[in-house]
Amino acid sequence: MDLTMIALAIIAMVAVITVLLSGVKIVQPYEQAIYMRLGKFVRVLNQGLNFVCPLINQVVKLDLRTEVLDVPKQEVITKDNSPVAVDAVIYIKVTDPRNAFFEVTNYRLATVNLAQTTLRSIIGEMELDQILSSRERINVSLRDILDENTDKWGVKIEAVEIREVDPAKKVKDSMEDQTSAERKRRAAILEADGQKRAAILEAEGKKKSMILEAEGKRQSMILEAEGQRLATILEGQGEAQKLRIMSVGAAAMDSKAMSVLSMQTLQEVGKGESTKFFFPMELTRLVEGISDYVGTASRIPDRPVSDMSDLERAVGTADDILGPIPTPEEIHEETAKVDKQVREDMEDVDEVLSKKPKQ
């Protein structure tokens, strides 16, 4: 009898403890709980230790952390009738546990299905090239639409990312052919542009070469002409000085000396190898001078010797006839001026050639 009473007491104590424990609910820091009693919503239980009515309570805990939902791959027809397989990833977070529990049966499944239909709608309104190049715009549009529709469920869409866009095999092959053709087109354009630039540079080089060659010829002709001019001046002045010296020397000679020089000239002419000789028209006077010198005409008196005053009265002074004779220093200075002018002209040509022509 005593054992039976002890057993019943133990059972009663266990039952009481069980009942009391059913009224104790512990909510984790990342959770909130929905507390319902007899089918009626009472309140939302926050993190920590919570006491509810034992036995007749129902508590559903909801995770408030960000969840990652995978949108399965689906085939979508684009605006330009290109089949493409698209999948995505959604990042969601429960902001209102009460709505997430009471407004939708399964907010995860509902969000994924809504993302599938919305993604199909957005992709269907775009062409394939836009889809491949505008993923960010698709992500933003999909996130805004989903966030607006899931707000009444107490769920916030934090981000949406298109994970893969996979066109059909035939479309891929066409895109590869298009890419290859585009690369070939760019290569042909670059090659043609390179040939064009090479031809321009070659033409510019030939132009500069011809200009430099022409300028060199011009400067050479200028220098040659200047040299010939100076040579002619110096040669003429030297010849004039020679004649002046000869005239001064001949002024003191009498007719006999002239006759001796004439005989020496005839002797030099006779030594030549030529069989023909040309004599001046005054040959008779030359013969008369020679005959006077040898004594056949001794009655003819000697001609008076001319002096410098007689020559100057007849033809003028030597300086008036010959003009100023340049000294070596003056000739060197004139040549230096010509060289300086040539260098300045060459610098002007280089400055003109250094300027690139407008393309």
C-alpha positions as MATLAB code, in Angstrom:
seq = 'MDLTMIALAIIAMVAVITVLLSGVKIVQPYEQAIYMRLGKFVRVLNQGLNFVCPLINQVVKLDLRTEVLDVPKQEVITKDNSPVAVDAVIYIKVTDPRNAFFEVTNYRLATVNLAQTTLRSIIGEMELDQILSSRERINVSLRDILDENTDKWGVKIEAVEIREVDPAKKVKDSMEDQTSAERKRRAAILEADGQKRAAILEAEGKKKSMILEAEGKRQSMILEAEGQRLATILEGQGEAQKLRIMSVGAAAMDSKAMSVLSMQTLQEVGKGESTKFFFPMELTRLVEGISDYVGTASRIPDRPVSDMSDLERAVGTADDILGPIPTPEEIHEETAKVDKQVREDMEDVDEVLSKKPKQ';
ca = [
       0.000    0.000    0.000;
       2.810    2.319    0.880;
       4.631    1.542   -2.365;
       1.551    2.335   -4.369;
       1.159    5.697   -2.710;
       4.814    6.515   -3.307;
       4.496    5.603   -6.983;
       1.395    7.735   -7.398;
       3.130   10.635   -5.685;
       6.089   10.337   -8.019;
       3.822   10.185  -11.049;
       1.918   13.214   -9.803;
       5.132   15.172   -9.286;
       6.368   14.250  -12.786;
       3.071   15.327  -14.272;
       3.160   18.606  -12.410;
       6.734   19.258  -13.542;
       5.820   18.369  -17.126;
       2.868   20.709  -17.064;
       4.950   23.515  -15.624;
       7.731   22.982  -18.172;
       5.247   23.140  -21.031;
       4.625   26.697  -20.021;
       8.286   27.687  -20.252;
       9.500   28.741  -23.745;
      13.062   29.776  -24.580;
      13.513   31.888  -27.690;
      17.010   32.193  -29.219;
      18.556   35.636  -29.923;
      18.040   35.243  -33.698;
      14.398   34.142  -33.351;
      10.912   35.347  -32.511;
       7.954   33.154  -31.652;
       4.205   33.286  -32.313;
       2.249   32.482  -29.136;
      -1.289   31.126  -29.627;
      -3.695   29.823  -26.991;
      -6.754   27.753  -27.866;
      -6.453   28.790  -31.541;
      -6.161   32.484  -30.807;
      -3.102   34.663  -31.345;
      -1.879   36.130  -28.082;
       1.430   37.870  -28.716;
       4.898   37.603  -30.197;
       7.491   36.138  -27.882;
      10.859   37.916  -27.899;
      14.306   36.457  -27.258;
      14.945   34.908  -23.887;
      12.855   33.054  -21.289;
       9.082   33.329  -21.744;
       6.214   31.858  -19.619;
       2.978   30.861  -21.308;
      -0.113   29.003  -20.235;
       0.745   25.298  -19.912;
      -0.854   22.586  -22.027;
      -3.190   24.824  -23.991;
      -0.488   26.883  -25.786;
       1.026   26.667  -29.251;
       4.351   28.427  -29.949;
       5.892   28.625  -33.481;
       9.439   29.946  -33.735;
      10.581   31.906  -36.793;
      14.232   32.518  -37.781;
      15.005   36.222  -38.267;
      18.396   35.700  -39.947;
      18.958   36.265  -43.660;
      18.086   33.173  -45.656;
      19.340   32.140  -49.085;
      16.762   30.684  -51.462;
      17.690   29.030  -54.734;
      15.445   29.784  -57.713;
      15.550   26.658  -59.917;
      16.770   26.944  -63.499;
      13.994   27.495  -66.000;
      13.867   27.986  -69.750;
      12.552   31.350  -70.909;
      11.850   32.682  -74.401;
      13.287   36.160  -74.893;
      11.751   39.007  -76.864;
      13.770   38.041  -79.941;
      12.587   34.399  -79.656;
      15.826   33.002  -78.270;
      15.459   30.191  -75.689;
      17.620   30.754  -72.647;
      17.927   28.943  -69.294;
      18.063   31.274  -66.274;
      18.410   30.697  -62.544;
      18.911   33.024  -59.598;
      19.609   33.334  -55.893;
      17.414   35.318  -53.470;
      18.423   36.704  -50.085;
      15.395   37.202  -47.804;
      14.808   38.138  -44.159;
      11.681   37.905  -41.973;
      10.843   41.340  -40.582;
       7.332   40.629  -39.236;
       6.916   37.095  -37.791;
       3.157   37.498  -37.333;
       2.512   38.243  -41.037;
       5.058   35.642  -42.132;
       3.056   33.024  -40.240;
      -0.544   34.144  -40.735;
      -0.525   35.784  -44.194;
       1.121   32.969  -46.180;
       1.270   29.238  -45.772;
       4.991   28.901  -46.586;
       6.755   32.168  -47.183;
       9.904   30.446  -48.565;
       8.057   28.476  -51.231;
       5.862   31.448  -52.059;
       8.873   33.707  -52.494;
      10.662   31.237  -54.781;
       7.589   30.709  -56.976;
       6.989   34.439  -57.179;
      10.631   34.939  -58.178;
      10.298   32.335  -60.950;
       7.250   33.939  -62.522;
       8.609   37.462  -62.167;
      11.962   36.472  -63.678;
      10.193   34.824  -66.603;
       8.191   37.999  -67.174;
      11.232   40.303  -67.058;
      13.369   38.094  -69.321;
      10.524   37.744  -71.811;
      10.443   41.510  -72.339;
      14.163   41.762  -73.154;
      16.354   40.676  -76.056;
      19.198   38.214  -75.563;
      21.937   40.807  -75.974;
      20.282   43.000  -73.345;
      20.017   40.060  -70.949;
      23.702   39.218  -71.313;
      24.826   42.817  -70.883;
      22.260   44.097  -68.336;
      22.309   41.630  -65.466;
      22.505   44.387  -62.876;
      19.377   46.035  -64.247;
      17.557   42.688  -64.145;
      18.656   42.129  -60.543;
      17.369   45.540  -59.448;
      14.027   45.157  -61.252;
      13.463   41.675  -59.856;
      14.365   42.770  -56.312;
      11.988   45.758  -56.398;
       9.056   43.691  -57.697;
       9.593   40.883  -55.200;
      10.078   43.251  -52.272;
       6.855   45.054  -53.086;
       4.854   41.815  -53.228;
       6.409   40.129  -50.206;
       6.098   43.149  -47.942;
       2.579   42.058  -46.899;
       4.050   38.683  -45.886;
       6.454   40.319  -43.461;
       9.407   39.275  -45.657;
      12.036   41.666  -46.984;
      13.987   40.899  -50.197;
      17.527   42.028  -49.473;
      19.143   41.076  -52.786;
      18.568   39.123  -55.981;
      21.410   37.833  -58.158;
      21.103   36.226  -61.581;
      23.452   33.252  -61.263;
      23.559   31.916  -64.802;
      22.195   32.793  -68.227;
      22.615   29.828  -70.554;
      21.407   30.269  -74.151;
      20.542   27.259  -76.286;
      23.359   25.442  -78.113;
      22.380   26.755  -81.545;
      22.211   30.264  -80.156;
      25.657   29.797  -78.598;
      27.064   28.617  -81.918;
      25.558   31.636  -83.664;
      26.971   33.956  -81.022;
      30.418   32.389  -81.408;
      30.234   32.851  -85.190;
      29.142   36.450  -84.693;
      31.982   37.073  -82.230;
      34.483   35.503  -84.619;
      33.214   37.615  -87.511;
      33.364   40.747  -85.352;
      36.946   39.998  -84.346;
      37.903   39.406  -87.974;
      36.241   42.696  -88.919;
      38.166   44.548  -86.220;
      41.397   42.854  -87.283;
      40.781   43.869  -90.909;
      40.060   47.450  -89.822;
      43.204   47.578  -87.706;
      45.273   46.108  -90.534;
      43.855   48.599  -93.029;
      44.476   51.440  -90.608;
      48.035   50.257  -90.111;
      48.615   50.092  -93.867;
      47.130   53.556  -94.212;
      49.409   54.973  -91.523;
      52.403   53.187  -93.049;
      51.599   54.627  -96.483;
      51.203   58.101  -94.990;
      54.487   57.837  -93.127;
      56.232   56.483  -96.224;
      54.835   59.327  -98.322;
      55.876   61.832  -95.676;
      59.348   60.326  -95.633;
      59.640   60.550  -99.409;
      58.335   64.102  -99.303;
      60.868   65.134  -96.674;
      63.633   63.322  -98.556;
      62.752   65.102 -101.809;
      62.526   68.454 -100.032;
      65.881   67.926  -98.355;
      67.425   66.757 -101.624;
      66.033   69.766 -103.482;
      67.164   72.080 -100.703;
      70.595   70.479 -100.778;
      70.830   70.963 -104.534;
      69.696   74.559 -104.173;
      72.235   75.281 -101.464;
      74.917   73.491 -103.489;
      74.094   75.583 -106.547;
      74.123   78.724 -104.411;
      77.488   77.852 -102.928;
      78.846   76.859 -106.342;
      77.586   80.098 -107.862;
      79.071   82.099 -104.992;
      82.356   80.254 -105.435;
      82.355   80.846 -109.169;
      81.565   84.506 -108.616;
      84.405   84.910 -106.153;
      86.712   82.869 -108.401;
      85.801   85.031 -111.401;
      86.370   88.196 -109.391;
      89.700   86.972 -108.090;
      90.748   85.669 -111.513;
      89.812   88.952 -113.188;
      91.541   90.977 -110.542;
      94.619   88.766 -110.804;
      94.642   89.120 -114.578;
      94.232   92.881 -114.194;
      97.097   92.980 -111.719;
      99.190   90.951 -114.174;
      98.424   93.378 -116.981;
      99.129   96.276 -114.665;
     102.499   94.839 -113.767;
     103.252   94.094 -117.416;
     102.210   97.578 -118.436;
     104.368   99.109 -115.748;
     107.296   96.938 -116.812;
     106.732   97.542 -120.502;
     106.561  101.288 -120.000;
     110.270  101.448 -119.334;
     111.230   99.303 -122.348;
     112.377  100.843 -125.659;
     111.708   99.472 -129.085;
     114.779   97.261 -129.024;
     113.689   95.418 -125.937;
     110.274   94.905 -127.431;
     111.910   93.467 -130.532;
     113.888   90.983 -128.425;
     110.705   89.847 -126.644;
     108.962   89.474 -130.002;
     111.781   87.300 -131.325;
     111.603   85.133 -128.191;
     107.849   84.730 -128.670;
     108.346   83.592 -132.291;
     110.942   81.124 -131.076;
     108.512   79.657 -128.525;
     105.841   79.364 -131.229;
     108.264   77.487 -133.466;
     108.915   74.895 -130.764;
     105.334   73.734 -130.834;
     104.182   70.539 -132.559;
     101.484   72.267 -134.591;
     102.028   72.683 -138.348;
      99.821   75.760 -138.574;
     100.596   79.169 -137.081;
      98.450   82.276 -136.901;
     100.168   85.634 -136.853;
      98.534   88.961 -136.027;
      97.874   91.579 -138.696;
     100.638   93.792 -137.266;
     103.321   91.302 -138.374;
     104.994   93.952 -140.539;
     105.558   96.212 -137.550;
     107.048   93.272 -135.674;
     109.442   92.652 -138.580;
     110.330   96.348 -138.739;
     111.189   96.322 -135.026;
     113.400   93.297 -135.473;
     115.123   94.842 -138.488;
     115.725   98.028 -136.539;
     117.306   96.037 -133.725;
     119.679   94.093 -136.033;
     120.805   97.311 -137.783;
     119.182   97.191 -141.185;
     117.277  100.359 -140.344;
     119.667  102.156 -137.993;
     118.519  105.545 -139.250;
     115.238  105.158 -137.307;
     115.717  106.720 -133.877;
     114.767  104.806 -130.705;
     111.291  105.274 -129.403;
     111.058  107.296 -126.252;
     110.526  105.309 -123.006;
     107.098  105.854 -121.421;
     106.824  106.574 -117.739;
     103.967  106.139 -115.218;
     102.717  109.694 -115.616;
     102.248  109.146 -119.352;
     100.244  105.948 -118.723;
      98.076  107.588 -116.080;
      97.335  110.522 -118.380;
      96.413  108.082 -121.167;
      94.281  105.474 -119.346;
      93.933  106.752 -115.765;
      95.301  105.492 -112.471;
      95.615  101.784 -111.674;
      93.137  101.969 -108.782;
      90.517  103.623 -111.026;
      90.912  100.911 -113.658;
      91.132   97.822 -111.421;
      88.845   98.911 -108.581;
      89.214   97.721 -104.968;
      90.892   94.302 -104.661;
      89.483   92.252 -101.743;
      91.900   91.028  -99.146;
      91.945   87.370  -97.973;
      90.217   88.437  -94.727;
      87.371   90.061  -96.695;
      86.959   86.940  -98.844;
      86.828   84.749  -95.703;
      84.227   87.034  -94.114;
      82.046   86.912  -97.243;
      82.237   83.088  -97.287;
      81.264   82.943  -93.586;
      78.182   85.085  -94.312;
      77.111   82.677  -97.067;
      77.577   79.655  -94.754;
      75.493   81.341  -92.027;
      72.670   82.070  -94.476;
      72.710   78.429  -95.660;
      72.458   77.148  -92.079;
      69.513   79.471  -91.350;
      67.729   78.245  -94.485;
      68.284   74.619  -93.453;
      66.891   75.313  -89.971;
      63.752   76.813  -91.533;
      63.347   73.701  -93.692;
      63.744   71.393  -90.682;
      61.155   73.385  -88.729;
      58.657   73.086  -91.584;
      59.274   69.343  -91.969;
      58.969   68.687  -88.240;
      55.328   69.778  -88.262;
      53.043   66.783  -88.867;
      50.327   67.148  -91.481;
      46.746   67.095  -90.296;
      45.108   63.708  -90.618;
];
